[in-house]
Amino acid sequence: MEHLPFKQLVKDQFKGLSTGQKKVANYLMENLDKAAFQTAFQIGKQASVSETTVIRLSYALGFQSFSQMQERIQRQMLLQNQAAASSADLLPSSDQHVFKKVIENQVDILRNLLDSANIQEIWKAVDVLIQADQILISGHRISHAAAYWFSYMLSTIRNQVNLSSTSGDFFEKFCNLTKQSVVVVFSFPRYSHETIKIAECAVENGITLISITDRLLSPVGRISDIVLTTEENAETGTNSIASVISLLDLVIEGIQQKDKERISAYQQKLEQLYSTFQVFNE
């Protein structure tokens, strides 16, 4: 036991813990840095259990007292911090520069999202998506991952959200749309012909078109009613899905803020289905 990392020790013993002890164990696994200097009472409060349950966990893990368990956590945190510092010292400056450049580029992209023009477009998209009777989302090739993520997240807060599959069923799903519907397309370089055709179809049929793309004047951006952009990396010409997801997070948050009552009712029904059919493990 002495040589096992604390998290590994918890993992090995987890199955035999009581329900309350598992709550404490989960809290510790996710907050070792905080727990290293918290009292048993404070840990219990954060884990929604009694101080006694925290102390009993230390016994269940093989320690003679809570203090001994906490000393073990503190020792492990110290070793981790020392290892992290050593790794940073050993990492060549050129390697640091590569990663730093990527992160700084992402920060710049995210900062640009706070531009007043971008914020206005985001709120316009929020209003349109709330009012839509149906939403059809499409993205091909490199753009499909973000389209899938957005369709899933939207479907957790409202009904009538559909994702066009990469097998090419857009036009069959498009037939069900009305003038109150919205089509959302994702299009990033290299721009897919399929996505451009889908955007053109929406425009020709008078359906509101929202595009998530890299620039206002991209092929789909030029013809969209609302354009949400995450500017591409000018040096490499590549896009990171991280900035796209961050942009979509803003849209989701805006919808949640403006449509709280309907979302609450919808999610209650959804949670009942999740529970009835045991969709999730937790």
C-alpha positions in Angstrom: 0.0 0.0 0.0 2.8 2.4 0.9 4.2 2.4 -2.7 0.9 2.7 -4.5 -0.1 6.1 -5.8 -3.1 7.4 -3.8 -5.5 7.4 -6.8 -4.5 3.8 -7.6 -5.1 2.8 -4.0 -8.6 4.3 -4.2 -9.3 2.7 -7.5 -8.3 -0.8 -6.2 -10.5 -0.4 -3.1 -13.4 1.5 -4.7 -15.7 -1.5 -5.3 -15.8 -2.4 -1.6 -16.6 1.1 -0.3 -20.0 2.1 1.0 -22.1 4.6 -1.0 -21.1 7.5 1.2 -17.4 6.5 1.1 -17.6 6.4 -2.7 -18.8 10.0 -2.7 -15.8 11.0 -0.7 -13.5 8.9 -2.9 -14.8 10.6 -6.0 -14.3 14.0 -4.5 -10.7 13.2 -3.5 -9.9 11.8 -6.9 -11.0 15.0 -8.6 -9.7 17.5 -6.0 -6.5 16.1 -4.5 -4.8 19.5 -4.5 -7.6 21.0 -2.4 -8.2 17.9 -0.2 -4.5 17.8 0.8 -5.1 20.8 3.1 -8.8 20.4 4.0 -10.2 19.0 7.3 -12.3 15.9 7.4 -15.3 18.2 8.0 -14.6 20.4 5.0 -14.1 17.3 2.7 -17.4 15.8 4.0 -19.2 19.1 3.3 -17.9 19.2 -0.3 -18.8 15.5 -0.8 -22.2 15.9 0.9 -21.5 13.3 3.6 -20.7 13.4 7.3 -17.2 14.0 8.8 -17.4 10.4 10.2 -17.8 9.0 6.7 -14.6 10.7 5.6 -12.7 9.3 8.6 -14.2 5.8 7.9 -12.9 6.0 4.3 -9.4 6.4 5.6 -9.8 3.2 7.6 -11.3 1.4 4.6 -8.3 2.4 2.5 -6.0 0.9 5.1 -4.8 4.0 7.0 -4.8 4.2 10.8 -6.3 7.7 10.8 -7.6 10.5 8.6 -4.3 12.4 9.4 -2.3 9.6 8.0 -4.3 9.5 4.8 -4.0 13.2 4.4 -0.2 13.0 4.9 -0.1 10.5 2.1 -2.0 12.8 -0.2 0.2 15.7 0.7 3.3 13.6 0.0 2.0 12.6 -3.4 1.1 16.1 -4.4 4.6 17.2 -3.5 6.1 14.5 -5.6 3.8 15.4 -8.5 4.8 19.1 -8.3 8.4 18.2 -8.2 8.1 15.9 -11.2 6.2 18.6 -13.1 8.9 21.1 -12.4 11.6 18.7 -13.5 9.8 17.9 -16.7 9.5 21.6 -17.5 13.2 22.1 -17.0 14.0 19.1 -19.2 11.7 20.2 -22.0 13.7 21.9 -24.8 12.9 25.5 -25.2 12.0 24.9 -28.9 9.4 22.3 -27.8 7.9 24.8 -25.3 7.7 27.3 -28.1 5.7 25.0 -30.3 3.1 24.3 -27.7 3.0 27.9 -26.4 2.4 29.1 -30.0 -0.6 26.8 -30.4 -2.1 28.0 -27.0 -1.5 31.6 -27.7 -3.2 31.3 -31.1 -6.3 29.7 -29.5 -6.4 32.5 -26.9 -6.4 35.1 -29.7 -9.2 33.4 -31.5 -11.3 33.1 -28.3 -10.6 36.8 -27.5 -11.9 37.8 -30.9 -15.2 36.1 -30.1 -15.8 38.9 -27.7 -15.8 41.5 -30.5 -19.1 43.3 -30.4 -20.0 42.3 -34.0 -19.5 38.6 -33.1 -21.6 39.0 -29.9 -24.4 40.5 -31.9 -24.4 37.6 -34.4 -24.3 35.1 -31.6 -27.4 36.6 -30.0 -29.2 36.7 -33.4 -28.4 33.0 -33.8 -29.7 32.3 -30.3 -33.0 34.0 -31.0 -33.5 32.2 -34.3 -32.7 28.8 -32.8 -35.1 29.3 -30.0 -38.0 30.3 -32.3 -37.3 27.6 -34.9 -39.9 24.8 -35.2 -37.2 22.4 -36.5 -33.4 22.6 -36.8 -31.4 20.6 -39.3 -27.6 20.5 -38.9 -25.1 19.5 -41.4 -21.3 19.2 -41.6 -19.1 17.0 -43.8 -15.5 15.8 -43.5 -13.5 17.8 -41.0 -16.6 19.8 -40.0 -18.7 16.8 -39.1 -17.3 16.3 -35.6 -18.4 19.9 -34.5 -21.8 19.4 -36.3 -22.4 16.2 -34.3 -21.4 17.8 -31.0 -23.7 20.8 -31.6 -26.7 18.6 -32.6 -26.3 16.5 -29.5 -26.0 19.4 -27.1 -29.0 21.2 -28.7 -31.1 18.0 -28.5 -30.5 18.0 -24.7 -32.2 21.4 -24.4 -34.9 21.3 -27.1 -36.9 19.1 -29.4 -36.9 18.7 -33.2 -33.1 18.8 -33.8 -31.8 16.6 -36.6 -28.3 15.9 -37.9 -27.7 15.2 -41.5 -25.6 12.1 -41.7 -22.5 11.8 -43.8 -24.2 9.1 -45.9 -26.2 11.8 -47.6 -29.7 12.0 -46.2 -30.0 15.8 -46.1 -32.6 16.3 -48.8 -34.9 13.6 -47.3 -34.8 15.4 -44.0 -35.0 18.8 -45.6 -38.4 17.9 -47.1 -39.9 18.1 -43.6 -38.8 21.6 -42.9 -41.1 24.7 -43.0 -40.5 28.4 -43.4 -40.1 28.6 -39.6 -37.2 26.0 -39.6 -33.5 26.6 -39.5 -30.6 25.0 -41.3 -27.2 25.1 -39.6 -24.1 24.2 -41.7 -20.5 23.8 -40.6 -17.9 24.5 -43.2 -14.2 24.8 -42.7 -11.3 24.5 -45.1 -11.0 22.5 -47.2 -14.6 23.4 -48.0 -16.8 20.4 -48.8 -18.9 20.7 -52.0 -21.7 18.7 -50.2 -22.0 21.4 -47.5 -22.1 24.3 -50.1 -24.9 22.6 -52.0 -26.8 22.1 -48.8 -26.4 25.8 -48.0 -27.6 26.8 -51.5 -30.6 24.5 -51.1 -31.6 26.2 -47.9 -31.3 29.7 -49.5 -33.2 28.8 -52.6 -36.1 27.4 -50.5 -36.3 30.4 -48.2 -35.1 28.5 -45.1 -33.1 30.6 -42.6 -29.4 29.6 -42.9 -26.8 29.8 -40.1 -23.3 29.0 -41.0 -20.4 28.1 -38.6 -17.3 28.8 -40.6 -13.8 30.3 -40.6 -14.5 33.7 -42.2 -17.4 35.9 -43.3 -16.6 35.5 -46.9 -16.2 31.7 -47.0 -18.4 30.0 -49.6 -21.3 29.4 -47.2 -20.7 32.6 -45.2 -21.4 34.7 -48.3 -25.0 33.4 -48.6 -26.0 32.8 -45.0 -28.5 34.9 -43.0 -26.3 34.6 -39.9 -22.5 33.8 -39.9 -20.6 32.7 -36.8 -16.9 32.7 -37.4 -13.7 31.4 -35.7 -10.9 32.9 -37.8 -8.5 30.4 -39.2 -4.8 30.3 -38.2 -3.3 32.7 -40.8 0.1 31.1 -40.6 -0.9 27.4 -41.0 -4.3 27.7 -42.6 -5.6 25.1 -40.1 -8.6 25.2 -37.8 -8.8 23.8 -34.3 -12.1 22.2 -33.1 -11.4 23.7 -29.7 -12.2 27.3 -30.8 -15.3 26.0 -32.7 -16.6 24.2 -29.6 -16.0 27.3 -27.5 -18.1 29.4 -30.0 -20.9 26.8 -29.9 -20.7 26.8 -26.1 -21.6 30.5 -26.2 -24.6 29.8 -28.4 -25.8 27.0 -26.0 -25.4 29.3 -23.0 -27.3 32.0 -24.7 -30.2 29.7 -25.4 -30.2 28.4 -21.8 -30.3 32.0 -20.5 -33.2 33.1 -22.8 -35.4 29.9 -22.8 -35.0 28.6 -19.2 -38.7 27.6 -18.6 -39.1 25.6 -21.7 -35.7 24.0 -21.4 -36.4 23.0 -17.8 -39.6 21.2 -18.7 -37.9 19.5 -21.6 -35.0 18.3 -19.6 -37.3 16.9 -16.9 -38.9 14.6 -19.5 -35.5 13.7 -20.8 -34.1 12.8 -17.4 -37.1 10.6 -16.8 -36.3 8.7 -20.0 -32.6 8.5 -19.0 -33.6 7.0 -15.6 -36.2 4.6 -16.9 -33.9 3.1 -19.5 -30.7 3.4 -17.5 -29.0 5.3 -20.2 -26.0 6.4 -18.0 -23.9 4.6 -15.5 -24.2 7.3 -12.9 
